[in-house]
Amino acid sequence: MDSFERNINTNEQAQEQSIQSQNFGGLNTTASPLNTPYEDSPYLLNTIVDISGNVHKRKGTRLLYRSVVESYGNYITGFTTGLNYNLVVCKRGTDLLLFEVLNDVVSLVMTKANVWDNSAKDIKPSTTSTSEVEPRLIMCTGVNKPVQLLFTEQQAIQTSTSTSIAFTNAARFINASSSNCLVFVNRVKATGVTFSYSSGTLTLSNLPNTVNGDVIDIVLITWQWWAEAQAWKGDRFFKSTSRFNSTATDQNVKVPDSLITDLSNRRIQAGEYNLIPYKNSKRAVGAAYTKSSTRQPSTADEFAFGDGSIYVYNTNNQVNPSPYYLTFGALQSPSDASTVYINRRRDCKFNNNTALQAQYFDVYVDNSKSSVVYSSSDPSDAVYGSCYAFNDDTGTLGTSNSSLVHGITFEAYNLGIAATSTIEVANNQIKHIGSSAVNTLFNYNDGSYVMVYGLGNTADYNNGFYPSVVSIYQNRLVFSGFTHRPLTILFSNIDDSVVPSKYYMSFSITDDSQLITDAFDVVINSRPDDRVVALVEWQASLFVLTRYACFRLTGGNQPLSPSSRFVNFVSNTGIVNANCWARTDFSVLYLSDTGLYDLTPLVENGEYQVRERSIKIRDKFGLTKDPLYEELPWVRYDSSNRLVYVGYPAPSEIYTTRYLYVYNTFRESWTEFNTPTGFNIWSASEYVDRTKGTQFGCVCCSIRNNSRVPQDFILLRFNDVYYLDFVQQKIHNGTSYYCTPRPSVTHTVSYNQRRYGANYALTNQVNAFTTFPITEVEDLTVIATLPTTEAKTLVWKTDYLKEESGYIYLLKPLPDNTVLSIYLGGQIPKSHLVVYVNNLKIESPTPSNNSFTLSINNGDQVVYGNVYLTAYATPTFLWNNMANLKRTQHAYLFFDNREGILVYDAASAINGQDSNTITERYVLPINANLTVTYNNQLDGSTSYDIFGFRDIYWDDAVFDITTPTDQAIPYQILKFPITGIGVSYQIMVWNYSEEFFKLSGYQIVAKMKGRRWTSKY
């Protein structure tokens, strides 16, 4: 939206005949007070504009899991296995946690400790999942090697009544144990199961009693780190060719093409090519041809590397260096054809193409480990196919496992290796990975490594520069975000086209790569300080979101491949970090420094454009221009409710996001979700509750120390049935109850200072809260602890006043060094805490040290949570002639109460509860308060509990409609006069309680006489 336009019907007669209802347009904080469109709201908090265009209180949040632990870099994502088991995967600092959610009950089913080292502790990873038979969740941090979480499953049908079962053909479960396996019987998780493996058969014992036909599933979950590796066929190491001796051109022997791929730059510069020609297939003294050090071979047994030109000793000056030919000094005598046996030493280019100790080389030939032979002497004791390590700088073989080497060669007494053999070499050095990693090849065990071919040619395994961005596009795994190559995008081979059954594991880009299925890379042309931050697949394109721009990568009319790759510039609007985008039903949304943008196609030419979707709240963004905050925001999509959540940091908060802005993709409207001390979220995601289906939740914290470091770890679900935050449900057993910290700020009084901030923007204190801007609402408790330690509760309007800016103003000076504590809770709300016992609200207890106790019966059901402020404010209205000021004005509010008509019945009694105490009580209480302000001053007149007539302002003498004595009426129209008319006025509907309201429309009309309205629909 590029401009604002007020949409008011000026036909007063039509206005008087009916409520002119427009759909609510959501939050608008950028328009001026008098330019705010009629549908928009300059103050909208904890509300939703629903599919019907109503504005109503958002649902609450439920605390599912809490662990008291110092937490960093937490990240959450849902994952579904091949057998359709639903898990929540969380990175917490350096650990991986796996949870199962069943009817809001969260179980920590597995922990993988010390997966990452401390350099990755604070980093939220970029992730992608594969759809292989054994699916993987791949995670990249940029500072540690890529990590995968592998899910291996098998199913068996019980054939008898037993507490044990045998899985045959279960070689994958050789390392199965209770620490890495989940067992399900008829899809119910079994505990206490024991494991026994022998010769391909896995036996599970101590199962719950099972009978014929029961289905037993086993889910093996292991993690691996990605080791740099190379893979070749045997013909890349050894091959023979014929040497003829008839004409001068026969002095040049063509080197087989398979031996001259991917040559070492170090040897090229030295005129060497790691090629050793032999007279026969044995490595023995005198078996190799002699290389001319001057490139002037003189005999039939002396050679130089040449370009195939005719060479005559003593006539031509030197052989022109080239790897393509062996140029001999003379023809052989006799002139019969002979065979030249050529061995190639292969540089692995590990450790950023530097030397590495030989002990870190793991060599596998046809899936069998080959021990490296450390000997430079007579190889007669080495069998055919034995592997040696060599140093590319010196050309010598390694003599011990501590020798610095670059690659491998097969130079046993019988030279070479079978041409069809598959040779894999890995760097098993444990570096830039967690302490639980081991240096052994993956065998379905935790902490082992898997080989990723050629990734080390782009990543830097020596200095720790790894991909920080990962995605999958057109059956290729895609990496980017390398610190030292920030604009490089690396594409794997397609599926398992290099090594069978190893998907997306080859990134080798050499002159040997000639197929369209091979790996390749693309370098984006952008500003020098730019870097790739996110990769998004959408509508047959891969969108490359850099920090300062957006590009579209396609294959034109073909699949993306080494021979078909095109980069199109889309916009100079970049993304903040890798977790700041979401794919919705119709577009891709991403967060830039200036707000939320979407990618949309242009129908006329097939190109794409970027549009700003947050212009109405643009003033909320901008903090991420400071690098201190740019890794904190996140964007996620709640597909069930079609809401995009944007987590955004507050100044001084360097670990989590305090603010939560929510975009309705259907209504294209904004709102803000807030809770008194902030949600303090690291990350959010959809996940599957095995009972309730798809849910939306986050990982957040509630307690922080003086350095703002989070001290707990919470899984929180949105869209709870209660209109409270951090809802917890317990069965009373006499113990105390944890609650989030009481919203409060503290100040030390200076005698000359009268104003003290209460909200976060003014104090930056961790437990600061959102103050209600209406100054005539008493929502604070202010306690002054004098230097004498005497505590005094200050009286509103006698000792202090509220200011709409968020300050309190002391009417009377206090002594220096008095500790001034400002708490949420006064007349409304009385407490930040609401407690239900057996579905009945009780007097809120007073917490101490984040806990409280209850004097109730064991077995009672306790539900409790925090209240949050919900508010909707109309735009500011200004009448433009004096005639209007002489007329009585009325406001009409149309409420939809249908969600609050249900009541409890006698069967709702819990734990021996007297059914009379609960029968006919409303399940969902509905109520709201109403405030009218004048002349842009946030004081005005407030009426509380408008559904209960608690304020004389709603006396029937003023009100000309039927009294709304309860919430049983599905629809209600409230009409009231606006008194004391000044220049401008504004209406606010709000509550600070556990109660609900839904406003469907409002109308403001000036007229001489009233009209009686019915309150029933």
Protein Blocks (a to p, Z undefined) as FASTA:
>chain_A
ZZdcddddfblklmmmpccddddebjafkbcfklgcfkbcfbdghiacdfkopacddddd
ddfbdcddddehiacdddddfkopacddddehjaccddddeehiacdfbdcehkbcfklm
mpccdddddfbfbdcddddehlaccddddddddddddfbdcfbdcdehilkmmmgcfklc
ccdeehiacehiacddeehiacdehiacddehiacdddddddddddddddddfklmbccd
ddddfbmmlmpccddfklmgoiafklmmnopahiacdfblcdcehkaccddfklpafbfk
bccddehiacdehkambdcddfkbccdfbdcddfbdcdddddddddehighiiacdfklp
ccdeehiacdddddfbdfklpcehiacdddfklopacfbfkbccfbdcdddfbgcjdfkb
ccddddfbdghiafkbccbdcehighiacddehklmmmccknopacfbdcdeehiacdeh
ifklmmbccdddehjlmbghiahiaccdcfklmbfkbccdddddddfkbccfbdcdeehi
acdddfkbccdddehjaccdfklccdddfbfcdcfblmlcccdfkbccdddfkbccdddd
dfknopacdddfklmmmmmgojlmpmklmmmpccdddfknopacdddddehiakbcfbdc
dddfklopacddddfkonoiabdcddddfklopaddddddfbdcfkopafbdcdddehif
bdcehiacdddehiacdddddddddddddfklmbdcfbfklnopakbccddfblkbccbd
cddddfklpacdddehklpccdfkopacdfbdcdehiacdddedifbcfbfbdcdeehia
cdddddeehiacddddehiacdddddddddddddddddfbfklmmpccdddddddfklmm
pccdfklpgghiafklmgopafbacdddddddeehiagbjcdehklnopafklgfklpcc
dcdfbfkbmbacdddddehiafbdcdddddddfbdcddfbdcddddfbdcdddfbZZ
